[in-house]
Amino acid sequence: MRGRGVTGFEQYDGTGAGGGDAPGPDPEPPPRIPLPRAPVEDSGVPLPDPRDLVPAPPDLPHDVLKSLLGAWALAACSAGETAAVEAHLGECGACAEEALRLREAVGLLHQPESLDLDPGLRARVLRSCLDRRPPRIPVPEWAAPYDAETARLDALLQDFGDAEWHAPVRLRWFAGDEATSRRTTVAGVIAHLLTVDGLVAVALGLDDPLTDTLAGTDAGKAVGPAARTEAFWRASRFPPTRGVRTPWREQSHHLVRTVSFTGTGTAERAVPYGDFTLPLADSMLDRAFECWVHAEDIAEAVDYPYLPPAPGHLHGMIDLAARMLPLVLAARRSSGSASPGPTRHLHPVGTPGRTLRLEIEGSGGGEWLIPLDSPTAPASADHEVAHVALDGVEFCRLAAGHVPPAEAAAGQVGDREAIREVLFAAASMSRM
């Protein structure tokens, strides 16, 4: 018997099964687990060359390949045409440059999207954060629109250069029954917001931004929004510049912080506007409304898109204007700007009088009953004499003096004179 190798197989010396005197080299032992066999190996057919698996691009003339560049840029070619075009681009410089231009053009073929963030995004982010960690001192609900609108305007101003800050802006409003305007710049608009917001700051015991500017001048006695703004512009040695953004932003932060710390007890604190007075809660809504309107003026001046406020905030602004309409109607009648109304509709004090139904459609809309004869008379659907329907944003632009009253109403039914008076009253609420 011959000896066994370590693998358990007999050694083979190359001379046959019989053996021999000199043992030969040990052969490579077979693997314990055979490798899997491909089906082609079992068939006896030789394995294909991998280069044969990729079809050669078709041989197309230059004119055909050039005509396929547009389809290639849109990824609309077949596999063979794509291979032929790409092979050609490596050889033809003119077609390669044309293909690059077409591919860049395809990148521009998408729907235009607004660069503005969703106005409700900030509120949703804050709500998500506050759900996880409620604040010790939340912002009052009536101050939230002002907080949101000042933040949106500040974001719009963030990347402005000197050219944008000096871009001309025309402020528009109604004086009596006539449209009027005032020309300024983007920086002048922010200065206007700073001075009028200062009325709220003074009512809260904060510093007046006009104190240093108007010190020692006769303009220091200015109390109304327009008078304060004109005084600030006149007292400035040079037209306002981008430097006005910082004091305006800091003042808006101080206002929100102060009303948050003082709590809801300050909501009824009076804020004087010169000719009239508003409770603090309504004044903050008024400031939010004006911030949005003037932000649109700025965005229009620099050709930038700007979205309306969030629906809940827009509803609050519309509600404030609807609540002020009866007072404005009464003031217009007292000044002779509006007719006193038909005498046959006189009624006892405290009883319902003629009523107009104001229907606001779209985002932030709703319905309001407006008493026509007296601001103290209760409105009643049973005494409805007219019905006006407007879009929410259109109504706000009417109240801002940006839309003529004759062009504002989308639908009118009933007493035409009453409708006209209400539309002109809404426009007369506007101011610089």
C-alpha positions, 0 to 999 in steps of 0.5 A: 500500500502507498501512503496517504497525503494529508488530504486523504487522496493517493499521491500520483507520480505521473507513471500510471496507477502502478506506482514508481520509485520517485513520487511526483508533485502533489496535484491541486486538491479539488474544492470541497464545495464546487462552484455553481455552474452557469447554464451556458457552461452546461450547454457547452456553448462558449461564453460571449465576449462582454463587449458584444453585449453592448450594441454599437451605436448606429452610424448616423450622418452629421445632419441627423445627429445635429437634429437629435440634439434637442431630443437628447437634451430632453432625454427623449432619444432611444438608447441607440440614438443616445449612444450615437449622439454622445459618441458624436459629441466627443468628436464634434466641438460645435455640436458639443457647445450646442448640446451644452446650451440646450441642456442648460435651457432645459433646466429653465423649463419649469413652472415659475415659483414665488420666492416668498415663503408661505406666510403661514410657515413661520406660524407653523414652525413656531407652533411646532416648537411651542408644542414641544416647549411652551413659552413662559410668556406667549405673544398675545393673539391680537399681537401675532399679526403684527409680529408676523408682518414685521418679520415678513417685511424684515425678511424682504429687506434683508438682501436689499442693496443701496439701489433697492433702498433708494428705489422710488415708492409712491404711497397712495391713499384717499383724502376725502373722496379723492385719490392722492399720493406721496412719493418717497423711497423704500427707506422713506417707507420704513421711516414712515412705519417707524414714526407711526409705530412710535405712537404705540411705543409711546402709549406703552411707555417706550421711547419715542423714535422721534425724540432725538430727531425732532428735538428743538424743532416746531415739528416736535408737536406733531401727533398724527401719523401724517404729521409725524412722518412729514416732520421726520422727513423734513428733520432728516438732513439727508433722505432716509437710508438703509440705516433706518432698518435697524431702529425700525426692527428693534422697535417692532421687537420691543413692541411685541416683547412689551405687550407679551410681558404686560399681558392681556390687561393692556389690550384696552389701553388707548393709543392716540392717533391725533384725530381718533383713538384705538384700543391697543389690540386694534392698534396692533392689528392696524399696524400689522395691516399697514405693514403688509400694505407698505410691504406690497408697495416696496415689493412692487417698487423692486419688482418682487412677489409678495403674498397676502397675510395668513388667513387668520391674520387677514380675517382679523384685519378685515374684521377691524375695518368692518367694525370701524365702518359705522364710525367712519360713516357717521363721521363722513355725515357729520363733515358733509362728505356723505348724505344724511340718509333718508329721513323716513328711516329714522328710528328710536335709539337702540332699535335696529336700523338700515343694514348692509350685508358685507360679504368677504370672499376668499381667504380670511373672509366672512360676513358682517352686518353694517349699520347704516344710520347710526354706529350705536344702532344694532345691525339686523338681517331683517332690516337689510337694504343692500348686499355687497360682495368683495374678495378679501384682499380686494377689500383690504386694498380698498381700505388702504386707498389702493383701489377706487371705490367704483371698481371694488365691488364684485357684486352689488344688490339693493340700495345703490346709494347705501352701497356707494356710501359704504365703499367710499367710507372704506376708502376714506379709512386710508391714510399715509 
